[in-house]
Amino acid sequence: MSTHDYDTLIIGSGPGGEGVAMKLAKSGRRVAVVEAYTEVGGGCLHWGTIPSKALRHNIQMLADYRRNALFRQTVRQIEIDYPQLLEAANGVIQQQVRTTNRYYSRNGVDVIHGRAAFVDPWTVEVREESGVCKRVTADSFVVASGSRPYHPADVDFSHPRILDSDTVLKLEHTPRSLTIYGAGVIGCEYASIFCNLDVKVNLVNTRDRLLSFMDDEITDALSYHLRNQGTVIRHDEAYARVEATDDGVILHCKSGKKFKTELLLWANGRSGNTQDMGLEGIGIEINTRGQIVVNKRYQSAQPHIYAVGDVVGYPGLASASYDQGRFAGALIAEGEADWRLIEDIPTGIYTSPEISSVGRTERELTEQKVPYEVGHAAFNSIARAQISGHTVGMLKLLFHRETLELLGIHCFGERAAEIIHIGQAIMAQEGGANTLRYFAETTFNYPTMAEAYRVAALNGLNRIF
C-alpha cells in the first residue's frame, strides 16, 4: 500500500489532464488534479479553442444573415460589436466548465486549486491564491499544464494596443484596423474573425505561404478567400521592432515595410507552461520553448513523471492532448496500452471557410514518389451546399493509382472539420477496406454534404479508368 497521498497527481485540468484523470479514475486509482485557476478546463476552454471557435461561429452566423436576401435588410439595422460577440461565447464556456466539473466529481477525482511546484521527485507544493501552501505526494505525476502565447523580450505586451491570443479575448471594442503578426492557425483564424467584422486586417506571414503544412491547393483557396474578404496578406516578412504610440501600433519589418494599425495581435508561436514549477531542479529537461522533453511513452527524465498536451509541443491540438492523456493513463495503470496513438491526426482550422485534413498532401506524395491520383468534389455542385448557401469549398481525395488506397483527405468549406471524419474512418480501415471504392459504391443520404465523397470518388475513378 502506497504511503503517498495519491497514486497519481495531475498538474493541469485541460484536455490532457482530463484524459489522464478519467482513464486512471476508471482504473480505480486515487487521483487528484491541480488547477492554477479558479475554474477547471485549462487554456483550451477559457482562452483558446472554445472561446475562439464560439466567437467564430457567431460571426459566421452574422455573415450568413447578411448574405441571405431574406434577412439582409433587417441585419443591416442591427449594430453588433466585438464585446457582444465575446459575451455570447462566455455562455458556452460556462456550460463546458459545469460539464467538466461533473466529470471530475462523478469519478471521484479531487480538484486542488493553486499553483504547483516540485519540491522533490515525489512531492509537489501547491500555493493557493490566498498564499496558503500545502504539500501533496504521489507515486506518479503527469504534467499537463498547457502553453501560453510566446512573448519576445523586445515587445511590450503591457501596452494596451499590443495583444496576444489570450488578451484579444478581453478586447472591449471593435477596432478599426488590426495587424496580425504570424499566419499560423491562430493568426489565420483571427484574420477571418476580424475581417468578417469589417475590420481592416493586415496578416503578416513569416513564411512564403499560409499554413505550409497543409495541402497547397487548400491553402491557396484560403488565401484567395481571405483576400476576397478584405485581408491584406504579406509573406516572407520578419519583424525588426514594434513601436506602440498613443494612436496606433507600427510593425517595422526587416524588409523595410511598415504596418500601422490601431492594434497589433501577436500570433507567432507558443511556450510551454513550465516556469516556476521546479522541474529543472529535479533533473527534467526543458527545451528553448519551455516544453518538457519526453520519450514515446510521454515520460520525462524522471520515469514516474509524465507530460502530455501542449506542454510537450507538437501537435498542440486539444483532441490530441486528450488522447495523449488517456495513453499516459493506460501506461501508468497497466504498464502498457492495448492501443496506440494514431499517426494521421486530423487537423481542423476554423477560418471562414473552415479547412481540415488528414493524411498526406500532394507535396509529400510527390516527394515520396508515390503514384497517386486526385478526386475532387466542388461544393457548388452539391445540393445540400446550395440549400444552405455555403457553396464555397471542395473535398479532395488523394489515392494510390494502382491499389486505390486512400492516402490523404483535404476539405475546404463550411463544416470541413466535421466532413473530414467520414473519410478518416475509412482511411483507417485495414485489409483492403480503405480504398476509394467504398465511397463510389456506398449510398449516401440526399441531400447531404457527405454526398461529396461519392462525387469525389467517381471523379477520381474517371481519371484512371
C-alpha positions in Angstrom: 0.0 0.0 0.0 1.4 3.4 -1.0 2.2 5.9 1.7 1.7 8.8 -0.7 -1.4 10.9 -0.7 -2.4 9.8 -4.2 -1.5 7.2 -6.8 -1.2 9.9 -9.4 -1.2 13.7 -9.2 -2.0 15.6 -12.4 -1.0 19.2 -13.0 -3.5 20.9 -15.3 -7.2 20.3 -15.9 -7.3 20.9 -19.6 -7.9 18.2 -22.2 -4.6 16.4 -21.5 -5.2 16.4 -17.7 -8.8 15.3 -18.1 -7.8 12.4 -20.3 -5.3 11.1 -17.7 -7.7 11.6 -14.8 -10.7 9.8 -16.4 -8.5 6.9 -17.5 -6.9 6.4 -14.1 -10.2 7.0 -12.2 -11.9 4.3 -14.2 -9.0 2.0 -13.3 -9.7 2.5 -9.6 -6.7 4.8 -8.8 -6.6 7.6 -6.3 -6.3 10.7 -8.5 -6.1 14.4 -7.9 -5.8 17.3 -10.3 -4.1 20.6 -9.5 -5.5 23.6 -11.4 -3.9 27.0 -11.2 -7.1 28.9 -11.9 -10.5 29.1 -10.1 -12.3 27.1 -12.8 -11.3 23.8 -14.5 -10.8 23.4 -18.2 -7.4 24.9 -18.8 -6.4 27.3 -21.6 -8.3 25.3 -24.2 -11.6 26.1 -22.6 -11.0 29.6 -21.3 -8.6 31.3 -23.7 -8.1 29.0 -26.7 -10.2 26.6 -28.6 -13.7 27.1 -27.2 -13.9 30.9 -26.9 -12.3 31.5 -30.3 -14.5 28.9 -32.1 -17.7 30.1 -30.4 -16.7 33.6 -31.4 -16.1 32.5 -35.0 -19.4 30.7 -35.1 -21.4 33.8 -34.0 -19.5 36.0 -36.5 -20.1 33.4 -39.3 -23.8 33.3 -38.4 -23.9 37.1 -38.7 -22.1 37.0 -42.1 -24.6 34.3 -43.3 -27.6 36.5 -42.4 -26.0 39.5 -44.2 -25.7 37.4 -47.3 -29.2 36.0 -47.1 -31.8 38.0 -49.1 -34.5 37.2 -46.5 -32.6 38.8 -43.6 -30.2 41.3 -45.3 -32.3 44.4 -44.7 -33.0 43.5 -41.0 -29.4 42.7 -40.2 -28.2 46.0 -41.6 -30.2 47.8 -39.0 -28.5 45.8 -36.1 -25.3 47.0 -34.7 -23.3 44.1 -33.2 -19.8 44.7 -31.8 -16.9 42.5 -30.8 -17.6 42.6 -27.0 -21.2 41.5 -27.6 -19.9 38.5 -29.6 -17.5 37.7 -26.8 -20.3 37.7 -24.3 -22.2 35.2 -26.3 -19.2 32.9 -26.3 -19.0 33.0 -22.5 -22.2 31.0 -22.2 -20.6 28.1 -23.9 -17.5 28.3 -21.7 -19.6 28.1 -18.5 -21.6 25.2 -19.8 -18.3 23.4 -20.6 -16.9 24.2 -17.1 -20.0 22.7 -15.5 -19.7 19.6 -17.6 -16.0 19.1 -16.8 -16.7 19.7 -13.1 -19.3 16.9 -13.2 -16.8 14.5 -14.8 -14.2 15.0 -12.0 -16.8 14.9 -9.2 -18.6 11.8 -10.6 -15.4 9.9 -11.0 -14.0 10.8 -7.5 -11.2 12.9 -8.7 -10.1 15.6 -6.2 -9.5 19.1 -7.7 -7.0 21.2 -5.8 -6.8 24.9 -6.8 -3.4 26.5 -6.7 0.0 26.7 -8.5 2.1 23.5 -8.3 5.9 23.3 -8.0 8.0 20.2 -7.4 9.9 20.1 -4.1 11.4 16.7 -4.9 10.6 14.0 -7.4 7.7 12.7 -5.2 6.3 15.9 -3.7 4.5 18.9 -5.1 3.9 22.1 -3.2 0.6 23.8 -4.1 0.3 27.5 -3.4 -3.3 28.7 -3.2 -4.4 32.2 -4.3 -4.6 33.2 -0.7 -0.9 32.4 -0.2 -1.5 29.2 1.8 0.8 26.4 0.8 0.3 22.6 1.2 2.4 19.7 0.1 1.0 16.7 -1.8 2.8 13.4 -2.6 2.1 10.8 -5.2 3.5 7.7 -6.8 3.4 9.2 -10.2 2.8 12.6 -11.8 1.5 13.9 -15.1 2.3 17.5 -16.2 -0.5 18.8 -18.5 0.0 22.5 -17.8 -0.6 23.6 -21.4 1.0 26.5 -23.2 0.8 30.3 -23.5 1.5 32.8 -26.3 5.2 33.3 -26.9 6.4 36.8 -25.9 9.7 38.1 -27.3 11.5 40.2 -24.8 11.6 43.3 -27.0 7.9 43.6 -27.5 5.9 45.5 -24.8 2.9 43.3 -24.1 1.8 45.5 -21.2 0.8 48.2 -23.8 -3.0 48.2 -24.3 -2.6 48.3 -28.1 -0.4 45.1 -28.2 -2.4 41.9 -27.8 -1.8 38.2 -27.9 -4.3 35.3 -28.4 -5.2 35.5 -24.7 -5.7 39.2 -24.3 -7.6 39.6 -27.6 -10.4 37.8 -25.8 -10.6 40.8 -23.3 -10.8 43.5 -26.0 -13.6 45.9 -25.1 -14.3 47.4 -28.5 -14.3 46.6 -32.2 -11.1 48.0 -33.7 -11.0 49.9 -36.9 -7.8 48.2 -38.1 -5.6 45.3 -36.9 -2.2 43.9 -37.9 -1.7 40.2 -37.1 1.9 39.1 -36.9 2.1 35.3 -37.5 0.0 33.5 -40.1 -0.3 30.1 -38.4 -3.5 28.6 -37.3 -4.3 31.3 -34.7 -3.3 34.1 -37.0 -5.5 32.8 -39.9 -8.4 32.2 -37.6 -8.4 35.7 -36.1 -7.9 37.2 -39.6 -11.2 35.5 -40.6 -12.9 36.7 -37.4 -12.0 40.3 -37.7 -12.3 40.8 -41.4 -15.9 39.5 -41.1 -16.5 42.3 -38.6 -15.4 44.8 -41.4 -12.1 45.5 -39.6 -9.1 46.3 -41.9 -6.7 43.4 -41.3 -3.0 43.0 -42.2 -1.9 39.4 -41.9 1.9 39.3 -41.8 3.4 35.9 -42.5 6.9 34.9 -41.6 6.9 32.1 -44.3 6.4 32.0 -48.0 2.8 30.7 -47.9 -0.1 30.3 -45.4 -0.1 27.1 -43.3 2.7 25.4 -45.2 2.0 22.0 -43.5 -1.4 21.8 -45.3 -2.2 20.9 -48.9 -1.1 23.7 -51.3 -4.4 23.8 -53.2 -6.4 24.1 -50.0 -4.2 26.9 -48.6 -4.3 28.7 -52.0 -8.1 28.7 -51.7 -7.9 30.1 -48.2 -5.5 32.9 -49.3 -7.9 33.8 -52.1 -11.0 34.0 -49.8 -9.1 35.9 -47.0 -8.1 38.5 -49.6 -11.6 38.5 -51.0 -12.9 39.3 -47.5 -10.5 42.2 -47.3 -7.4 40.8 -45.6 -4.1 42.1 -46.8 -1.6 39.2 -46.7 2.2 39.8 -46.7 4.5 36.8 -47.0 8.2 36.3 -46.1 8.3 39.1 -43.5 10.1 39.3 -40.2 9.7 41.9 -37.6 12.5 44.3 -36.7 10.7 46.1 -33.9 7.3 47.1 -32.7 6.5 50.8 -32.0 3.4 51.5 -29.9 2.1 55.1 -29.8 -1.0 56.8 -28.4 -2.8 56.5 -31.7 -1.7 53.1 -33.0 1.0 50.5 -33.4 3.6 50.3 -36.1 5.1 47.0 -37.0 8.5 47.6 -38.6 9.7 44.7 -40.7 13.3 43.8 -41.7 12.3 44.3 -45.4 11.6 48.0 -44.7 7.8 47.6 -44.7 5.8 49.3 -42.0 2.3 48.4 -41.0 0.4 51.0 -38.8 -2.9 50.0 -37.4 -5.0 50.6 -34.3 -4.0 47.3 -32.7 -1.3 44.6 -33.1 -2.2 41.0 -32.5 1.0 38.9 -31.9 0.3 35.3 -33.0 3.7 33.9 -33.6 4.4 30.9 -31.5 3.6 29.5 -28.1 5.6 28.5 -25.0 5.1 25.6 -22.6 3.8 26.5 -19.1 6.8 25.1 -17.2 8.0 28.3 -15.5 8.4 28.2 -11.7 7.4 24.5 -11.5 10.8 23.3 -10.1 11.2 20.9 -13.0 14.8 21.7 -13.7 15.7 21.2 -10.0 14.6 17.5 -10.2 16.5 16.8 -13.5 13.8 17.2 -16.0 14.9 18.7 -19.4 13.1 21.8 -20.7 13.7 23.0 -24.3 14.1 26.6 -25.5 10.3 26.9 -25.9 9.6 25.9 -22.4 8.4 22.4 -23.4 9.2 19.2 -21.5 11.3 16.7 -23.4 9.6 13.3 -23.3 10.1 9.9 -24.9 7.5 8.0 -26.9 5.8 6.9 -23.7 5.5 10.5 -22.6 7.9 10.0 -19.8 10.3 12.8 -18.8 13.9 12.2 -17.5 12.1 11.1 -14.3 10.3 7.9 -15.5 7.4 8.3 -13.0 6.8 11.9 -14.2 4.9 12.1 -17.5 4.0 15.1 -19.6 1.2 15.4 -22.2 -0.5 18.0 -24.4 0.8 21.4 -25.4 3.5 21.4 -22.8 5.3 18.8 -24.8 4.8 20.6 -28.2 3.6 19.1 -31.4 0.8 18.7 -32.5 -0.7 21.2 -30.0 -4.3 20.1 -30.6 -6.9 19.7 -27.8 -8.0 16.5 -29.4 -4.5 15.0 -29.5 -3.9 16.2 -25.9 -6.9 14.2 -24.6 -5.7 11.1 -26.4 -2.2 11.5 -25.1 -3.6 11.8 -21.6 -5.6 8.6 -22.0 -2.5 6.9 -23.4 -0.3 8.0 -20.5 -3.0 7.0 -18.1 -3.0 3.5 -19.5 0.7 3.2 -19.2 0.6 4.3 -15.6 -2.3 2.0 -14.7 -1.3 -1.1 -16.6 2.3 -0.7 -17.7 1.3 -0.9 -21.3 -1.5 0.3 -23.5 -3.5 -2.1 -25.6 -3.9 0.6 -28.3 -1.6 3.1 -29.9 -2.0 6.8 -30.8 -2.9 7.3 -34.4 -0.3 8.7 -36.7 -2.7 10.5 -39.0 -4.1 13.2 -36.7 -7.0 15.2 -38.3 -6.4 18.9 -38.4 -9.3 21.4 -38.2 -8.7 25.1 -38.8 -11.7 27.3 -38.1 -11.2 30.0 -40.6 -14.0 31.2 -42.8 -14.5 28.9 -44.6 -13.0 26.1 -42.5 -10.2 23.8 -43.6 -9.5 20.3 -42.5 -7.2 17.5 -43.5 -6.0 14.0 -42.6 -3.1 12.0 -44.2 -0.6 13.1 -46.7 -0.5 16.1 -49.0 0.2 16.2 -52.8 3.6 17.7 -52.0 4.5 14.8 -49.7 3.3 12.1 -52.1 5.3 13.7 -54.9 8.5 13.9 -52.8 8.0 10.2 -51.8 7.4 9.2 -55.4 4.0 7.6 -54.7 1.9 7.1 -57.8 -1.3 9.0 -56.8 -4.4 10.5 -58.3 -6.9 13.1 -57.2 -10.7 13.1 -56.9 -12.5 16.4 -56.5 -16.0 17.5 -55.5 -16.8 21.2 -55.7 -19.3 22.2 -53.1 -21.1 24.5 -55.6 -22.4 21.3 -57.3 -23.6 19.7 -54.0 -27.3 20.1 -53.4 -27.0 20.5 -49.6 -24.4 23.2 -50.0 -26.7 25.0 -52.5 -29.6 24.8 -50.0 -27.5 26.2 -47.1 -25.9 28.8 -49.2 -22.4 27.6 -48.4 -21.2 26.8 -51.9 -17.6 27.9 -51.4 -15.3 24.9 -51.0 -14.3 21.5 -52.1 -13.5 17.9 -51.0 -10.3 16.4 -52.3 -9.4 12.7 -52.1 -5.8 11.6 -52.7 -5.5 7.9 -53.6 -3.0 5.3 -54.9 -3.4 4.9 -58.7 -3.0 1.1 -58.6 -4.5 0.0 -55.3 -7.0 2.9 -54.9 -5.9 3.1 -51.2 -6.8 6.4 -49.6 -3.7 8.4 -48.9 -5.0 11.9 -47.9 -8.2 13.8 -47.5 -8.4 17.5 -47.7 -11.5 19.7 -47.3 -12.2 23.4 -47.6 -15.6 24.9 -46.8 -18.3 25.1 -44.2 -18.3 22.2 -41.8 -15.0 20.9 -43.2 -13.8 19.8 -39.7 -16.9 17.6 -39.4 -16.9 16.3 -43.0 -13.3 15.1 -42.7 -14.1 12.4 -40.1 -16.1 10.3 -42.6 -13.0 9.9 -44.7 -10.8 9.4 -41.7 -12.9 6.4 -40.6 -12.5 4.7 -44.0 -8.8 5.6 -44.3 -8.1 3.9 -41.0 -9.6 0.5 -42.1 -7.3 -2.4 -42.9 -7.4 -5.4 -45.2 -8.1 -3.5 -48.4 -11.2 -1.8 -47.0 -9.6 1.7 -47.1 -10.0 2.4 -50.8 -11.8 4.8 -53.0 -14.3 2.1 -54.0 -16.1 2.4 -50.6 -17.3 5.9 -51.5 -18.1 5.1 -55.1 -20.2 2.1 -54.1 -22.0 3.5 -50.9 -25.4 5.1 -50.9 -25.4 8.4 -49.1 -28.4 10.3 -47.9 -29.5 13.0 -50.3 -29.1 15.9 -49.9 -26.1 15.9 -47.6 -22.6 17.2 -47.5 -21.4 13.6 -47.2 -22.5 13.0 -50.7 -19.4 15.0 -51.7 -17.4 11.8 -51.0 -19.3 9.9 -53.7 -18.9 12.8 -56.2 -15.1 13.0 -55.4 -14.6 9.2 -55.6 -16.3 9.0 -59.0 -14.3 11.9 -60.2 -11.1 10.2 -59.2 -12.1 6.9 -60.8 -12.9 8.6 -64.0 -9.3 9.8 -64.1 -7.8 6.4 -64.2 -10.4 4.2 -65.9 
